[in-house]
């Protein structure tokens, strides 16, 4: 059920999926681009963002808005900018997201706690990790740490190429600009695997915008928040999400194979002719644990 008015202090769980239900985030550059767009828009619209979870086919956000117009303007800007950037990057046209986006208001503390736990546990539900804090793309690990997945980055002690990448990120962030996928790929390409992981943490920390304090306060501390995510999956029923019990591990497998096979070069993956598409569909079915529907979602062929 969609709420027609906003109650002061209420949280709003926003959910959005691609227009055809296919994969949205293929690569790290896609996720970081989206994250930095949300960051830039949050500052521009003075939006309080309380949670964000980036899954392969969709995303969840928890927001506290001034009014309904404020909420719609912010989410509309995020979706429009990301669509424009992704369409240019992937050489595609048209709408990317299904409209309207899903939205559910949470008023009581109990509702808020259940909703944020559900958001944070999305990757656990999809069996990508065993604990919410282990997943980089719920950003829970960044609640109290700048570098939860890598050693702390000290510019004077890193390679010249990594230092240059950090300087570029600093400049774009200071100018209030988001990072586009092609620029992110250029930054990551010359780096070692360890340096790539460090840069990822650096970007997430540099563009940090999630109001962890308000979320942690609801649970009386970060430790209690972590315990709550491990003790319960949370519950949502009216945000418009179509529940699918299958694991997302096959998407990770297919993304890894696609990268190794060069299918992300010039986004060949999304511009295959019928013969090539059938060949790659069979390849993914044979080489991964994906179902036929998941392969179709990965290739956007229905």
N, C-alpha and C positions, 0 to 999 in steps of 0.2 A: 504494500500500500504506500502511495506517495504522499508525503506530508505537504500541505498547501501553505503552511506558515512555519516560521521558525520560532522556537522558544529560546529566550536568552540563556546562554551557557550550554545549550545542547550541542552534542557532537553529531556529525553527519558522515555516515559511511557511504562513500562513493565507489561505484564499481563500473568498469567499462571493458568491453570486449570488442574484438575486430568485427567488422560488418558481416563477414562470412564465417566467423568463429575460428579462423585459422591462426597460425602463429603470428605474434606481434613482435616479440623480442627474440631475435636470432643470436645476436652477438653482444659482447660486452659494450661495444660502441653504441648500440641501440639503447641499452639500459642506462648508460651514463648520460647519453644525450637527453633522454626523457627526464632523468633525475635533475639535471642542470636546468632544464626548461621549467620544471616544477619549482625549483629554487628561485629562479629569476622571477617567475610569475608570483610566487608567494611574497616576495619583497615588493613587487610592483603593486599588488592588490592588498598588501598587508593582511594576508590570509594566515591563520593559525593552522599549520599542518601538524597533526598529532600522530600520524602513522602513514606508512607507504609500503606496499608489497608488490613487487614486480614479478609476475609469473610469465610463463612462455606465451600464453594466449590472452592474457588479460592483466589488469592491475586493480588494486584496492587502495583507497586513500581514506583517511579519517581527518575531517576538517571541523573547525569551529568558525562559523561565518557571522557577519554582522546581520545580514538578512538574506532572503532568497535571491535577490538580484545580485548581491555580492558573490554568493556561492556559484550561481550560474555563470557569471562573468568570468570568474577565476577558472572554473573547470572548462568552460568554452574556450578560453584563451589557451590553456594547456593542450587541449585536444586539437585545436586549429593549428597551433604552431608546430606541434609534433607531426601532424598529418602533412603539412607543407614541407617540412624538412625531410621526412621519410619518403614522400613522393618524389622529391628531387633526387634523393640519394639512390632510391631503388628504381628510378625511371618508370614510375607508375602514375596513374591518374585516379581521381575520384576520391570518395569518402573512404576513410580508413576505419573509423569507429562506428559501431552500431549506435543509433540515436533513438530515443534519448538515453542518456547514461542512467544507471541505477542509483538510487539514493534512498537512504533510510535514516531517520532521526533517532538519536539515542539521548534520553533525558536523564534517567536515574543513574546513579553510580553503578548499580548492578548491571544495567544495560550497557553502559560504557565499557565496563570491565570485560564483559562477555564479548562485545564487538571487537575490541582491540586485540583480545586474545585470539579470536577467530582470524583476524587479519594477519597477525604475526605467525600463526600456525599453518597458513596456507601451504608453504613448502614442506611442512611436516606431513600434512594430509596427503600431499602428492608424492610422499616418500622420497623426496630429494635430499632430505636431511633427517636426523632423528630428533634434533632439538632446534627450536626457532632461532636461537642465537648463533647456530652454526651456518645459517644462510646469510650470505652477504646482502641479498636484495630485499630483506625486510628491514635492514639498517638498524636492527636491535643491537647488534654487536657494537655499533658506534655510539650507543647511549652514553657511555662514559670513557670510551677509548678512541683516540684518533687513528690508531693503527692496530685494529683488532686481529687482522689476518697476516700482518707482516711486521718486521722490525721497524722501529721508528725511523722515518726518513729525515736525515739531517743533510741539508743541501751541500754544505761544504765537504761532506764525506762521500758523495755519490758521483757517478760518472758524469761526464760533460753532457752526454745525450739526455740523461735523466734530469739533470739540472735545467737544461734548456726546455724540456717538456714541462717541468714545474713552473718555470718562469712564464711560459705561454699561458698555462692555466691561471696563474696569478693575474696576468694582465686581462684576460677575458673576464674573470670573476670580478675584478675591481671595476671593470667597465660595464658591469651588469649584463654581460652577454652569456648565453648558453653555449655549450660545445656541440658542434655538429658532428655527425658520424664520420665523415671523411677526414676532418681535422683530427679526431680522436684516433683513427686508424693510422694516420701519419705519425702521431706522437708515439703510439705503441709499437709500431713496426720495427724500429732499430733496437728496441730494448730486449734484454734477456727476460726469461719468464719471471724471475724474481723481481726484476725492475718493473715489469708490467703490473705485477700484484701490488707493489709499493705505490705506483702511480695511481692505480685504482683507488686504494685507500686514501691517497692524498687528495684526489678529486672529490671523493665523497665527503671528506672532512672539510675541504676548502669551501664547498658549496652547501655546507650543513644548514638545514633549515627546520628540521623536525623539533617540535616543542617537547623534548623528552621530559622536562621538569614537570609539566602538567600531567603527563601520563604516569610518570613514576609516583607523583603525589597521590594519585588515585589508588595506588597499591601500597602506600606507606613505605616506599623504598624500592630501589632497583632490584635488590635481592628477592623481594616478595613478588615483583613483576616477573622475574625469570622463573621463580618457583611456580607461579600461577600458569605461565605458558606451558610448563612441563607437566602440570597436574590436570589440565583441562584443554580441550580443543576449542572451547568457546562455541557460540551458537549464533547463526544468522538465518533468517527465514524470509525477509521481505526486501532484500536489496536487489532482487531481479536476477541473481546468479543461477545459472543452470548447473546443478550439481552433477559432477562426473566422478565416479569412484576410481577410475583408472589412474595409474601412476604417471607422472610427467617424465620419468627417467628416459623413456624412448625419445623425447624431444632433445634431451641432452646428448643422447647417443647419435641422433641424426645430425645435430648441429656440428658435433665433432667430426663426423664422417664428411659432411658437406664442406667443411673448412679444408680438410685434407685433400679432398677431390677437386678443389678449386671452384666449387659451385657458388661461392660468395663473390668471386671475381666478377666485377661488373654485374653482380646479381643475376648470373645465369640461371640460378635456381628458380627465379620467378618469371623467366622468359623462355621456357622450354617449349618446343613444338610438341605435338601430340605423341610422336614416336619416341622422342627423348624422354618425355614425361613418363610414359609407360615403362621405359627401361629403368629410370631412376626409382620409380615406385616399387618395382620388383626388387631392385637392389636394396632399398631400405627395408623392405619386408624380409628379405633373406639375411641381412647383416645386422639387424637390430631387433629389439623386442617389441617394436611398434605394431599396432594393429593397422588394418587398412584405413580406418577412419583417421588415425593419428598421422599416417603418411599423407593422406589427402589434406589434412590441416597444415602440415608442414610445407607442402607444395602449393597450397591454395588452389586445389583442383577438386571441385565438387560436381 
